[in-house]
Amino acid sequence: MQTPPTAPELTPAAQRVLDAASELFYERGIHAVGVDLVAETAGVTKKTLYARFGSKDALVVAYLQGRDRRWREFLEGFIAGSGATGLDRPLLVLDAAAAWSDDNSPRGCAAINARAETADLSAPVSQEVTRQKVWLLGVFAELCREAGVAEPEAIAQMLMLFYEGAIVTVGTATFSEPFAVARAAGREILARAAGAGRDAQATQA
C-alpha cells in the first residue's frame, strides 16, 4: 500500500481557511458555500484566501486531499493492526470504512459528493476524485492478490462497487449497516473466486 501523501505546510491563516472550508464544504456542499463565507468563518480576508490557495477550485481540491490523507492513514493503521488473514484481508477495507464513516462521513463520501457537483470531467476536482478512487481500487486489488483469489483485479472491481454502494447508502440513510451488507456480499464473491482458483489448480495438476 502506498504511503499517504505528506500534508503540505500551511501558514496558520491558510490552515484556518482549510479547516473552515473542509467543514463547510462537507456539511453544506461545494456550490452552496462561497469564498466569502469561508473567509468570514476562518477570520481572514478574501485576499488572504486567494493568496494562499489561488482559487476556489484549488481550495476544494485541498479539502478533498486532506480528507483523503486522513482516510488513507486510518486505513493503513487499521490494516496493519488487524490479524486478518486469507479471504478476510480484502474485506478489511469495508471494515475500516464502516468504522471511519461513523465519525467522519455521516453524509457519505466527500469525494463522491464533490464529483456530483462538478460537471466537467477535466476539472481539477473531478481529476482529484478519480485519483483517489483509482488508488482505493488498487488497495482492493493488492489485498485480493495477497488472499490468493483468482482474477484479483476483477474481484477488486466488484468489491469497489460494494464499497461505493455502501458509502452512498450511508449518505442517503436508505438502510442501516450498509457496510455489513457489502461485507457479506464481498465474502461470498471472494469465496467463489477462491473456489475457482482451487478448481483451476486441480485441473492443471
C-alpha positions as CSV (number, residue, x, y, z in Angstrom):
1,M,0.0,0.0,0.0
2,Q,1.3,3.4,-0.9
3,T,2.3,5.8,1.9
4,P,-0.3,8.5,2.4
5,P,0.7,11.8,0.8
6,T,2.5,14.2,3.0
7,A,0.4,17.1,4.3
8,P,1.5,20.4,2.9
9,E,3.0,23.0,5.2
10,L,0.4,25.8,5.7
11,T,0.6,29.1,7.5
12,P,-1.8,29.5,10.4
13,A,-4.1,31.6,8.3
14,A,-4.1,29.1,5.5
15,Q,-4.8,26.3,7.9
16,R,-7.8,28.2,9.3
17,V,-9.1,28.7,5.8
18,L,-8.7,25.0,5.0
19,D,-10.3,23.9,8.3
20,A,-13.3,26.2,7.7
21,A,-13.7,25.2,4.1
22,S,-13.5,21.5,4.9
23,E,-16.3,21.7,7.5
24,L,-18.5,23.9,5.3
25,F,-18.0,22.0,2.1
26,Y,-18.8,18.7,3.6
27,E,-21.8,19.9,5.7
28,R,-23.4,22.2,3.0
29,G,-21.9,21.3,-0.3
30,I,-19.4,23.0,-2.6
31,H,-21.7,25.2,-4.6
32,A,-23.7,26.3,-1.6
33,V,-20.6,27.7,0.1
34,G,-18.9,30.7,-1.3
35,V,-15.4,32.1,-0.6
36,D,-17.0,35.0,1.3
37,L,-18.4,32.6,3.9
38,V,-15.2,30.6,4.1
39,A,-13.1,33.7,4.7
40,E,-15.6,35.0,7.3
41,T,-15.6,31.7,9.1
42,A,-11.8,31.5,9.1
43,G,-11.4,35.1,10.2
44,V,-9.4,36.2,7.2
45,T,-10.0,38.4,4.2
46,K,-10.8,37.1,0.7
47,K,-7.5,38.5,-0.4
48,T,-5.7,36.2,2.1
49,L,-7.8,33.2,1.0
50,Y,-6.8,33.7,-2.7
51,A,-3.2,34.5,-1.8
52,R,-2.9,31.1,0.0
53,F,-5.0,28.9,-2.4
54,G,-5.3,30.8,-5.7
55,S,-8.9,29.8,-6.4
56,K,-12.0,28.1,-5.0
57,D,-11.3,25.0,-7.1
58,A,-7.8,24.7,-5.6
59,L,-9.3,25.1,-2.1
60,V,-11.8,22.3,-2.9
61,V,-9.0,20.1,-4.1
62,A,-7.0,20.8,-0.9
63,Y,-10.1,19.9,1.1
64,L,-10.5,16.6,-0.7
65,Q,-6.8,15.8,-0.4
66,G,-6.9,16.5,3.3
67,R,-9.8,14.1,3.9
68,D,-8.2,11.5,1.6
69,R,-4.9,11.8,3.5
70,R,-6.7,11.2,6.9
71,W,-8.6,8.2,5.4
72,R,-5.5,6.6,4.0
73,E,-3.7,7.0,7.3
74,F,-6.7,5.5,9.1
75,L,-7.0,2.6,6.6
76,E,-3.3,1.9,6.7
77,G,-3.3,1.7,10.5
78,F,-6.5,-0.4,10.5
79,I,-5.0,-3.0,8.1
80,A,-1.6,-3.0,9.9
81,G,-3.3,-3.6,13.3
82,S,-5.6,-6.4,12.0
83,G,-4.8,-10.0,12.4
84,A,-7.0,-10.9,9.4
85,T,-5.7,-13.5,7.0
86,G,-6.8,-15.1,3.8
87,L,-10.1,-14.1,2.3
88,D,-10.7,-11.7,5.2
89,R,-7.9,-9.4,4.0
90,P,-9.7,-7.7,1.1
91,L,-12.7,-7.2,3.4
92,L,-10.6,-5.0,5.8
93,V,-11.3,-2.0,3.6
94,L,-15.0,-2.4,4.2
95,D,-14.5,-3.0,7.9
96,A,-12.3,0.1,8.1
97,A,-14.8,2.2,6.1
98,A,-17.6,1.2,8.5
99,A,-15.6,2.4,11.4
100,W,-14.4,5.5,9.6
101,S,-17.9,6.6,8.4
102,D,-19.4,6.5,11.9
103,D,-17.3,9.5,13.0
104,N,-16.1,11.1,9.8
105,S,-18.5,10.5,6.9
106,P,-22.1,10.7,8.2
107,R,-23.1,12.4,4.9
108,G,-21.4,9.8,2.7
109,C,-18.2,10.1,0.7
110,A,-16.9,13.6,0.4
111,A,-15.3,12.8,-3.0
112,I,-18.5,11.4,-4.5
113,N,-20.4,14.3,-3.2
114,A,-17.9,16.8,-4.7
115,R,-17.9,14.9,-8.0
116,A,-21.7,15.0,-8.1
117,E,-21.4,18.8,-8.0
118,T,-18.8,19.0,-10.8
119,A,-20.0,18.6,-14.4
120,D,-16.6,18.9,-16.1
121,L,-14.6,15.7,-16.2
122,S,-11.4,17.6,-16.8
123,A,-11.9,19.9,-13.9
124,P,-9.3,19.6,-11.1
125,V,-11.9,18.4,-8.6
126,S,-13.0,15.6,-11.0
127,Q,-9.5,14.6,-11.6
128,E,-8.7,14.5,-7.8
129,V,-11.8,12.3,-7.2
130,T,-10.7,9.9,-9.9
131,R,-7.2,9.7,-8.5
132,Q,-8.5,8.8,-5.1
133,K,-10.9,6.2,-6.3
134,V,-8.2,4.6,-8.6
135,W,-5.9,4.4,-5.5
136,L,-8.5,2.6,-3.4
137,L,-9.2,0.2,-6.3
138,G,-5.5,-0.6,-6.2
139,V,-5.7,-1.3,-2.5
140,F,-8.5,-3.8,-3.1
141,A,-6.5,-5.5,-5.9
142,E,-3.4,-5.7,-3.7
143,L,-5.3,-7.3,-0.9
144,C,-7.0,-9.7,-3.3
145,R,-3.6,-10.8,-4.6
146,E,-2.5,-11.4,-1.0
147,A,-5.5,-13.5,-0.5
148,G,-4.7,-15.6,-3.5
149,V,-8.0,-15.4,-5.2
150,A,-8.4,-16.0,-9.0
151,E,-8.6,-12.9,-11.1
152,P,-7.8,-10.4,-8.3
153,E,-8.3,-7.3,-10.4
154,A,-11.8,-8.4,-11.5
155,I,-12.7,-9.2,-7.9
156,A,-11.3,-5.9,-6.7
157,Q,-13.6,-4.1,-9.1
158,M,-16.6,-5.9,-7.6
159,L,-15.5,-5.1,-4.1
160,M,-15.0,-1.5,-5.1
161,L,-18.6,-1.4,-6.3
162,F,-19.8,-2.8,-3.0
163,Y,-17.8,-0.2,-1.2
164,E,-19.1,2.7,-3.3
165,G,-22.7,1.5,-2.9
166,A,-22.3,1.2,0.9
167,I,-20.7,4.7,1.3
168,V,-23.5,6.3,-0.8
169,T,-26.1,4.4,1.3
170,V,-24.5,5.9,4.4
171,G,-25.3,9.3,3.0
172,T,-28.8,8.5,1.9
173,A,-29.6,6.5,5.0
174,T,-31.6,4.1,2.9
175,F,-31.0,1.3,5.4
176,S,-28.7,0.7,8.4
177,E,-25.4,-1.1,8.4
178,P,-24.7,-0.9,4.6
179,F,-21.0,-1.9,5.1
180,A,-22.1,-5.1,6.8
181,V,-24.3,-5.9,3.8
182,A,-21.4,-5.1,1.5
183,R,-19.1,-7.3,3.5
184,A,-21.4,-10.2,3.3
185,A,-21.7,-9.8,-0.5
186,G,-17.9,-9.4,-0.7
187,R,-17.3,-12.5,1.3
188,E,-19.4,-14.6,-1.0
189,I,-17.7,-13.3,-4.1
190,L,-14.3,-14.0,-2.5
191,A,-15.2,-17.5,-1.6
192,R,-16.4,-18.2,-5.1
193,A,-13.2,-16.8,-6.5
194,A,-11.1,-18.8,-4.1
195,G,-13.0,-22.0,-5.1
196,A,-12.5,-21.2,-8.8
197,G,-8.8,-20.8,-8.2
198,R,-8.6,-24.2,-6.5
199,D,-10.5,-25.8,-9.3
200,A,-8.2,-24.4,-11.9
201,Q,-5.1,-25.6,-10.0
202,A,-6.6,-29.1,-9.7
203,T,-7.3,-29.2,-13.4
204,Q,-3.8,-28.1,-14.2
205,A,-2.4,-30.8,-11.9
